[in-house]
Amino acid sequence: MGNTIFAERIQALRAAMAAHDLDACVVLSSDPHLSEYLPDHWQARSWISGFEGSAGTLLVTATFAGLWTDSRYWEQADHDLRGSGIQTIRAGAEGVLGITEWLAHELPKGSRIAVHGQTISVQTHRNWKLALDAAGVQLVCNIDLPGEIWNGRPALPNAAVYEHKAPFACRTRAENLAAVRTAMAAHHADWHFISTLDDIAWLLNLRGNDVSYNPVFLAHALIGADTVRLFVAPGKISTELAAELGRDGIQVQPYEAVGEALACLPAGQALLVDPARTTVGVIDAAAFVDKVEGLNPSQLLKSRKNEAEINHVRRAMEQDGAALCEFFAWFEQAQGQERITEITIDEKITQARARRENFVTPSFSTIAAFNANGAMPHYHATQESHAVIEGNGLLLIDSGGQYLGGTTDITRVVPVGEPSRAQKHDYTVVLKGHMALAQAVFPRGIPGPMLDPIARLPIWQAGAEFGHGTGHGVGYFLNVHEGPQAISYRTPINAHMGMEPGMITSNEPGLYRPGKWGIRIENLVVNIPADTTEFGEFLKFETITLCPIDTRCVLLELLTNEERNWLDGYHRQVRERLLPLVQGTAKEWLLERTQAVGTL
């Protein structure tokens, strides 16, 4: 599709703005559940602009169109937006205004700006309104402008909901509900409203297939003292499952009935809502009840995996690692023998996982990026634009799987031909950062962002930096990105970000040279006890991802003996855990890639 179609859609949006006497329209990458991955029905920003990245905000006025996105997507945005008349706005770059700052600075007083209330959180709406009110600019949230011009808009997904059962479901619905209700009581709340899909799926031990890569389903939930109302489209929950839910006090009601249910909550009672995880367009229906704001209790509860869940994740990691051994063994043999592209990598790695026990789907769209493409942290190859894997350089592969017993996310960089010394230097620096964080010991409750400099120090010492976070939380057969923890110094610290036992987080420092290459080494780690002293309780990381880290790209002279010992110890564990699960060329590859580097 030529980018002229997107220029036409911008003009159609401007015509709709004029019809409503609006001066600007903001289109968010969002839906009524504030999901990271959106059903096609809610891909308005992508449909209008042509930008395919997962994070970005489109702003259109009568004379300007710009797309704000962070450094992960700058190069991709330049490519996707070419010829559309939309400018790439490099959010976070020095001197670049944020959207609200731009609106307040560029638009005259009395201007009216549309943003669909179903796609903006209570917290964001509050912050925007505060900034725009001061500039005399009005925010209008009751109009869906993209919906007015979107002919052929896809319907909402209608996949069946199913139960996540034992032995993989290690907590009962009753236990989950009791824990949430205890938190409600601490907030003196009579009701609790949830829109975030992973929270609902976890709470009720249900899963679905409405959102790519995340095993969730479109729903809202309203929790009372002894009842739960689950708002989900008719037909998605079978009669048998509805009866099972009913035994736990869960009433299944139509998805569209959520507004009426909120409007009927009694005046004087208290409703617990998370302002960062509820949209203003949904919660405004609760006009009479008193609102108490706080973190969804399920956020912290599900982030702390119990020992049974962690053991299931360990088993899933073994299956995932075995699949990767099979894939990499094929890849090394196929180089120079057959045509391999970035698309081929995605296909082969998914096929290898699909052969493993309890695999369900990929956990995100595989990133296979060769040389310069690897410099775009969230690059995705397409049939129209992809690289052939040949010559010399580095291939970055970021992939993951959804298993009934856990969610995986791993990044490896492997050599193709003979990588340069500069590439090996960057790889070694990133590996040093990865190993430093993997060996960290830290006080229980420390905010995750405070751990970030541990991983970044070797990279900073090399005069380099990377724009994405070093770590994100990971769900249990749920979203590959979940909170509340994060390891990123750019993330504002709040009271809910403390590192607690059982949390699973990624460890993924990187280094990217635009137009040349990109490097990221990612394992998942789980917080486990380290020590208890007179100074308090300390935690450390157990690395749970199992796959060799390619030592052919390492400048061994840059590693200390401690680092060499960590690498050899990790590879011993990988070899011991995966050998029983592989055979043939995969076994040979595993043995070769886990050979010790030794000490100096």
N, C-alpha and C positions, 0 to 999 in steps of 0.2 A: 504493500500500500504506500503510495507516495505521500510525502508529508504535506502536500497541498490539501489533503482531506482534513488534516488537523487545523490548518489555517481556516478552512471553511467552517469547522466546528467552533472555532474561536469567534468567528463572525456571527454565527447563529447564537452563541451565548451572549454576545453583545446586544443583539437584537432583543433577546429575552430580558436582559437587564434594562434596556430602554423602555420596554413595555411595562415594567414594574417600577419605573422611576428609580432605578438603582445605579449607583456610580461605580461599583466594583463588585466582583464576585470572587470568593475564596473557595477553592475546591480542595478538600482535604483527602488524604489517603486513609480513609476511615469508613466505619459502618456503625450501626447502632450498638455494637458490642465492643467497639474500639479494638478490633482484631488487627493483628499484624498482617496476616494473609487474608485477603478479602474474597468473598464469592464474586463471581463475574457481575452480578447485579449491582454491586457497590464499587466497581472499578471505574467510577466516573472520571477521576483525574487522569487515569491511563487512557480512557476512551477519548477524552477531549484533546489531550496533549500529545499522545504517542509515546510518552516516557514510561518505560516498563519497570523502573526501579521500584523497590518496595517502600521507600521513604521519600516523600516530596510533597510540596504544597504548591498548587497553582493559583496565581492571582491574575485576574483580568480586569482591566479598566477599559474605557472607551479608546484609549490611545496606547496602552501598554499591556504586555502579557509576559509574565515571568514565572519561572518555576524554581522555588527555593529547595535545595537539597544539600546534604552534607558531603564531606570530602570523599566518602565511599563511592559516590555516584557522579562526581563532577564530569569525568571523562565520558561516562555513559550518557549523561544528560546532553552534553555537547553533541554527541552522535545522534541520539534519538530525536532531538528537537530541531535538527538542521532542516531548514526550509519551512518550518511551521510558523515562523514569526514570533516564537516564544524564546525569551532569553533564559540562559542558565544563570541562576543567582547562587553564588557560592556561599551558602550559609556557614557561618563560623569563621570565614576568612576575615582578615583584618580590614576594618573600615566598611564592611558590608552590613547594611541595616537588616534587622529582622523584619518580618512581615508587618507586625503591628507598628514598629517604628517607621517603616516605609509609608504605611497608610496614614499615620498621624502626621508625617512630614510632608507628604506629597498631595494629599487630598484636602480640599478646602473645607472649612467648617460647614456643617449641614449635610455633608455627604452621607449616603446610605450604602452600607456594605452587606451583601448577602453571604451567609454561610449556613448550610443546612444544619439545623439543630440536632438532627438525628446522628450527626457525625462529629460533633464537638463535645468534649468532656465538660462537665460542670466546672472543673478547675481551670481549664484553658479558657472557657467562655468568660469566667470571672476575671481572669488576668487580662484578656483582650478588652473586655468591656471597660475595665478600669483605665487602661491606657488610651482607648479610643474616646471614652467620655471626656477625658481631660483635653482632648484635641477637638471636641465638638463634633465627633463623627459617630454615627449611629450604626449599631450592629443589628441586622435583621435576620432572624433565625427560623422563620416560619414558612420559607419558600425554598423548594427544591428546584433551583434553576436548571442544573444538568438534567434532571428528570424530565423537564418540560421539552427539551430539545433532543432527547435520546430516543430516537425511533428504533424499535427492535431491541429495546433494553432486555437483557436476559432475565428470566424469572428467578425467584429465589430457589435455592437448591432444595431437593426433596428426598434426600437419601434417608434410609431407615436408621433409626437409633437402636443400638444394641447394648447389652449389659457387659461390663468388664467384670469377669467372674473370678472366683478363687480357682487355682491358687495364686493367680497373678494379682487380683484385687486383695490386698492384705489388710484392709480395714473395711468394716461393714458400713453401709449407709447410716445405720443407727449411730455408730460411733462417730462418723463424720458430722452428722447433724447435732449430736450432743456437744461436740467440741465447739461448733459454731454457735450454738445457743448459749453455751457458757460465756463466750466472748460477747454475745449480744447482751447478756445480763450485766456484764461489766460495764457496758455502755448505757445501761438502763434503757435498752431499746425493746419495744414490743414486736417490731418487725425488722427484717433485713432484706434489702433488695439487691439482687445480683444480675448483671448483664453480661459479664465476661464469661466466654464460653468454656475456657479451661477450668474456671472455678466451679461452674455448674457441673461439668463432666466429672470432675474430681469428687465433688460433694455427693453426687448421686450414684457413683460407680457406673456411669453410662458413657458410651462413646458413639461417634458418628462419623460421617464422611461428607459433611457439607463444605468444608474448607480444605483446600489442597494442603497436604502434608501434616495437618493437625487433625487428630482423630476426634473432632468435636462436632457439635450440631447447633443450629441456630435456636436459641431459646432465651428466655428470661426466667428468673425464679424469685418468688416472694416467700420468705420464711417467717412463720409465726411461732408461737410458743409450742404448738403441738401439730401444726399443719405446714405443708409446703405446697405452693401452687407453681406448677411447672408450665410455662407458656410456650407451646411448641406447635408447629403446623399440624393439622389433622392428617392422620395416615402415617406419620413418621414413627409413632410408637404403637406396637401391636397390642391387641386386646390382652394377650397373655402378659406382656411386659407391664402394661398399665395396671393390671390386677396385682402384679408383684410389687409395683411401686405403691399401690394403694395400701398394702399391708404395712408399709412404713410411713403412712400418713401423707403420701404425696398425691395430690390431685392434678391430673393432666388437663390443661385448659388450652383453648386456641391461642396461637401466637399473637394474633391481633387484639386479644382481649386484655393485654397487659395495661394499656392506658386506663381502661374503665376500672380495673381492679385497683390501680393506684389511686384513682380519683375517689374511690369509695372507702379508702382507709379513714377511720374515725378521727375527727379533730381531737387534739389533746394527747393522742398516742404518739410514740416516737418511732421513727423509721431510720435505721442505720444504713447509710449509703457511703460509698467510696467516691469522692468527687473526681478522682483521677481515672476511675473505671466505670463511670456512668455518664451517659450523654444528657445534656440539658434538654434535648428534645423529647427524651423518654421520661425523665424524672419530673419534669414540670407538671405532669399530670397529677402528681401527688400534692395537690394544692392545699389540702386541709391538715394533713398530718405534720407534726413537728419533725424536722430532719436533724439527725445526729450524724456528723461526718467522722469517718475513720476508715482505716485500711480494711478491705474485705478480710475477715478473719481467715478465710480459706487460703489467702495468699501465703501467709506464714505457715499455716498448718501443712499445706501440701508441699511447701519447699523443704520441709524437714522430713526426709524419707526415713522410715523406720528400718530396722535391721533386716526384716523380711524383704522389703522392697529393694534395699541395697543389694541383697544377695541375688535377687532376680536380675537386677541391672548388671551385676558381675557376670552372670550367665549370658545375658544378652550381649555383653561386650565380647565374650569369647566367640559367640556365633558371628558377630560382626567382624571381629579380627580374622576369623577363619575365612570369611567371604573375601576380605581384602587380600589375604595371602593368595587366594585363588585368582583374584583379579590381577594383582601385580605380577604374579608368575606368568599369566597370559601376556600381560603388557610387555614384559621384558623379552619374551620369546618372539612376539609379533613385530617388534620394532625392526624395520628394514625388510620385513617379509610380507607385510600387507599395509594397505593404506589406513592410517589411523588418524582420526580427527578428534577435536574436542567433543563432538557429538557422539562419536564411537565410545569415548571414555564413559560418558554418562550412561549409555546403553549397557555396556559391559559390566559396570560396577553395580547397576541396579539388578541385572540378571544374576550376578553372583550372590547378592543379598537375598534375592527371591528364593534361592535354593536352600536358605538356612532356616532352621527351626524357629517357628513362631514369628517369622517376619510378616509384617502387614503392608507397609508402604515406605517410600523414602520419607525422611523427616523434613526435608526441604529440597529445593531444586538443586541438583548437583552443579557445583562450580568446577569446571575443568578449563584451566586457563594456561596457555603456553606463552612463555616469554613476555612480550609487551602486554598481552591480555591479562596476565597475572598482576599487573600493576593496578588494575581496577579491582578493589577488594570484593565487590559484589558483581563481578562480570558474569554474564550468562551467554553461552554460545547459542546461536540460532541457526536454522537451516540456511538462512540468507547470509549470515556472517559468522564464520568460525575459522579457526586455524587448523592446518594439517600439522601433525606432530612429526617433524622431521628436522634434520640438521642438528645444531647444538643449542643447548639452553636448559631451562628449567620448566617443568610442568607442575603447576599447583592444582591439587584436587581437594576440594572441600565438599564433604558428603556426609550423609547420615541415614539412619534407618529407624523406623518405628517397629518395635517388637512388642508383643503382648506383655513382656516383662521389662520394658524400659525403652528409652529414647537415646539414640547415639548421634554424635556429631564429632567428626574428625577431619583434620586437614594435614595432608602430607605434601611435600615437595620432593620430586625425584628428578634426577638428571636425565637428559636426553643427549646422546652423543657425549661431548666433552664440555662441561660448563667451564666458564672462565674463572680465574682466580678471584676477580671482583665479585662474581656471583657466589662463589664459595665463602668469601669473607662475609658477605651479607647473611648468608645462610647460617654461618657459625655464630654470628652475633645474635641472631634471632634465637637460635638454639640455647645460647647461654642465658638469655632472658627467660626462656621457657623453663629451663632447669632451675634457675634461681627461684622462680615462683613455686615450682613443684616441691621444693625443699623448704618452703617457708613454714615457720612456727609463729603463731600469733595469738593474742588474747581472745578468748571467746567473747563474741559481741562486737568486735571491732568492725566498723563499717568497711565493706568490701573495697570502696574506692581508695581507701588508705593503703591497700596492699599493692596498688598498681605500680608505684615506682620501683618495687622489687624487680618486676619483670622488665621495666623500661630502662633501668639503669645501664645495662650493657649496650643497649641500642642508643641511648643518649650519649654514652661515652664515645660511641663511634660517630657522633655528629648527626644522627638520624632520628626520626620520629615516625609514628604512624597514627592515622586519624581515627581508627575505630577503637572500641573498648577492648580490654584485654580479657574480660571474662563476663559471661552472662549465665544466669541460672538456667537449668534444664529440667523439664518435667519428667514425670514417670508415666510412660506411654501417653504423653500429652504434648504440649507445645515445646518445640526445641528451644524457644526463648521464653523464660518465665522469671518473674521476680519473687521476692523483692530485692534479692542480692544482685550486685553487679560489681565488677572490678574495672573501674574506669575513672580516672581522676577528673574527667570532664562532667561526670554525673553528679549533680548536687546531692549532698549527703542529707538523708533524713533519718528519723528515729527508727525506721523499719528495716534498715539495710545491714543490721548486724549479722556477722557470720556465726551461724549456729550449727551444732552437730547434725549430720544427715543431709545438709545442703549439697547438691551437685552443681558444679560450676565449670565453665570452660576455662582453659588456660591457653590463650592463643595470641601471643605477641606476633608482630609482623614487621615487614620493611618493604616499601614499595618505591620503585624508581620509574616514574611515568615514561612510557615509551620504550622501556627496557625489560624489566622483570618485576615480579612480586614474590614475596616469601611469607608464609604463615605456617607455623607449626602448632597444631591444636590437639590437646587431649582433654578429656573430662576428668575432673577430680572431685572427690567427696570429702567433706570435713569430718575428721575423726579425732578422738581425744589424743592429745600429745602428752600432757603432764598437768598435775595440780600441785601448786606450791603455795607458800605463804603469800605470794603475789596474785594468786587467783588461778583460774582454769585456762589452760592453753590448748589450742587445736593445731592440727597440721592437715596436710592434704594427702590422701591416698589416690594415686593415679589409677584410674579404672579402665581407661582406653587401652586396648591391646593391639598394637601394630608396630612393626619396626620403624624407627626413625632412620632415614637413609644416611648412612655415614660416608657415602661416596662424595657427598657435598660438603663435608666437614674439613676445615683446616685444623687438624688435630693439635698442631703446635699452639693454637690459641686456647685450648682447653686446659684447665687445671686438673690435677689428679682427682680432686673431689668431683669435678664435673665428669671426668672419664669414668669414675667409679659409679656415679649415678646412672650414666648411660648404659654401662655394662650391666648394672643391676636391673635396670628396666628391661633390657633385652633378655636377660635370664628369665625374668618373670613371663615375658611375652612368649618365649620359646616353650617354657614348661606348660603354660596354660593352653597354648594353641596346638602343640604337637599332636595331642590325641584327636584333634578335630580335622586334620588335614592329611593329605596323602599325595603321592606322585610329585608332579612339578611344584605344587603349592608347598609341600613339605620341604622339598629341596630349596625352594626360594626362602622359606622361613629360616632354615638352618644357615643359609649363606648370609642373610641380612641381619642375623642376630649374633654374628661373630663378635668377640670382644675386641675393643680397641686397645685395652691395656693401659697401664700407667707409664709415666715418663721414667 
